[in-house]
Amino acid sequence: EERQAWAQQERQLQERCGALQEEARVQLEKEKGNAQREAQAAREAQQQLVLVQSEVRRLEGELDTARRERDALQLEMSLVQARYESQRLQLESELAVRLEQ
């Protein structure tokens, strides 16, 4: 009876050990899956970051171009305004001379 009890207890312990090992294996597989998903999400986030950084650089380039064009147009406007003022003054002077004559 004692031997049978020990054998019974040993079988129960072996079954429990097997069940715990299976549980640990399932948990390990689950953790591996989670780690793979997280790694994939990190790779996708990195790719997205690279795309966004590229887009930011492109937009910064466009902004610089627009600023240069704006500055060039402001300079051109200043030149046109200066020419207008010069012509106006010249015409006023000519008109004043004609009036005196």
Residue pairs with C-beta under 8 A, 6 or more apart in sequence:
none
